[in-house]
Amino acid sequence: MRIEEAIKQKEFKDPFNKVVVNLLYTSSYIVSNQSSLFKPLALSPEQYNVLRILRGQNGKPITVSSIQDRMLNKMSNASRLVEKLKQKDFVVREECPSDRRQVDIMITDKGLAILKELESAVYDFNKQIVHLSEEETIQLNTLLDKLRG
């Protein structure tokens, strides 16, 4: 569906305005569809993002501020997300031995298991929601990287 139809707008001022609106709309479309994938497991897309960041640490602890730096949605509250994941036993928080003001976060086996459980569903979801060929997907990734400079 063209963006004009989706938001019921006849035309855009210029193609730059259109691409920004299109990207914002598409992002929202993906996140809202993705939410339904995580909802049965009582996870949000942001919590899933934190778990993936922690898994990428390969067993090494990371601080909340470093998690925040790596998050896809920079407006997310990493401390609150970590606390919710801690309540579900997906992460542990420990005082940093070298700096008692810092808190180290690590993913638990239960957190790794939930990611493993979601792995094929996320793969299938991504292939289903992206209505592009592999070649087009590679091209779009290149263009998006270029767009961000």
FENBEL-V387396 format. One record per pair of residues at least 24 apart in sequence whose C-alpha atoms are under 10 Angstrom apart, sorted by the first residue. I is the first residue (numbers start at 1). GAP is how many residues later the second one is. D is the distance in Angstrom with one decimal. If there is no record, write none. Layout:
{{I & GAP & D} {I & GAP & D}}
//
This chain:
{{23 & 121 & 9.8} {29 & 100 & 9.5} {30 & 95 & 9.8} {30 & 96 & 9.2} {30 & 99 & 7.5} {30 & 100 & 9.2} {33 & 92 & 9.0} {33 & 96 & 8.6} {34 & 88 & 8.4} {34 & 91 & 7.8} {34 & 92 & 9.0} {34 & 95 & 9.4} {37 & 81 & 8.7} {37 & 84 & 7.7} {37 & 85 & 7.8} {37 & 88 & 8.1} {38 & 80 & 8.2} {38 & 83 & 9.6} {38 & 84 & 9.2} {41 & 73 & 8.3} {41 & 76 & 9.9} {41 & 77 & 9.2} {42 & 46 & 9.4} {43 & 41 & 9.3} {43 & 42 & 8.7} {43 & 45 & 9.8} {43 & 71 & 9.8} {44 & 37 & 9.2} {45 & 27 & 9.8} {45 & 28 & 9.7} {46 & 25 & 8.0} {46 & 26 & 8.0} {46 & 27 & 7.4} {46 & 30 & 7.2} {46 & 31 & 9.2} {46 & 32 & 8.7} {46 & 35 & 7.4} {47 & 24 & 9.9} {47 & 29 & 9.6} {47 & 31 & 8.8} {47 & 33 & 9.7} {47 & 34 & 5.9} {47 & 35 & 7.7} {47 & 37 & 8.2} {47 & 38 & 7.1} {47 & 43 & 10.0} {48 & 33 & 9.6} {48 & 37 & 9.4} {48 & 63 & 9.6} {48 & 66 & 9.3} {48 & 67 & 7.9} {48 & 70 & 9.5} {49 & 24 & 9.0} {49 & 32 & 9.8} {50 & 28 & 7.9} {50 & 31 & 7.6} {50 & 32 & 7.6} {50 & 35 & 8.8} {50 & 41 & 9.8} {50 & 57 & 9.3} {51 & 30 & 9.8} {51 & 31 & 9.0} {51 & 34 & 8.4} {51 & 39 & 7.9} {51 & 40 & 8.2} {51 & 55 & 9.2} {51 & 56 & 6.9} {51 & 57 & 9.6} {51 & 60 & 6.9} {51 & 61 & 7.8} {51 & 63 & 9.1} {51 & 64 & 7.5} {52 & 55 & 9.1} {52 & 59 & 9.4} {52 & 60 & 8.8} {52 & 63 & 7.5} {53 & 53 & 9.9} {53 & 54 & 9.2} {54 & 37 & 8.6} {54 & 51 & 7.8} {54 & 52 & 6.3} {54 & 53 & 5.7} {54 & 54 & 9.3} {54 & 57 & 9.2} {54 & 58 & 9.1} {55 & 51 & 8.3} {55 & 52 & 6.5} {55 & 53 & 9.2} {55 & 56 & 8.5} {55 & 57 & 6.9} {55 & 60 & 8.6} {56 & 51 & 9.7} {57 & 49 & 8.3} {57 & 50 & 8.8} {58 & 48 & 9.3} {58 & 49 & 9.1} {59 & 46 & 9.9} {59 & 47 & 6.8} {59 & 48 & 7.4} {59 & 49 & 9.0} {60 & 44 & 9.1} {60 & 45 & 8.7} {60 & 46 & 7.0} {60 & 47 & 9.1} {61 & 31 & 9.6} {61 & 32 & 9.1} {61 & 33 & 9.0} {61 & 35 & 9.0} {61 & 42 & 9.1} {61 & 43 & 5.3} {61 & 44 & 5.3} {61 & 45 & 5.1} {61 & 46 & 8.4} {62 & 31 & 9.7} {62 & 34 & 9.5} {62 & 40 & 9.7} {62 & 41 & 8.1} {62 & 42 & 5.3} {62 & 43 & 5.3} {62 & 44 & 6.8} {62 & 45 & 9.7} {63 & 30 & 9.3} {63 & 31 & 9.8} {63 & 32 & 9.9} {63 & 33 & 8.6} {63 & 39 & 6.8} {63 & 40 & 5.8} {63 & 41 & 4.9} {63 & 42 & 5.9} {63 & 43 & 9.0} {64 & 29 & 9.6} {64 & 38 & 8.4} {64 & 39 & 7.1} {64 & 40 & 7.3} {64 & 41 & 7.0} {65 & 37 & 9.2} {65 & 38 & 9.5} {66 & 39 & 10.0} {67 & 38 & 9.0} {82 & 24 & 9.9} {85 & 26 & 8.4} {86 & 25 & 9.6} {90 & 24 & 8.2} {90 & 25 & 9.9}}
//
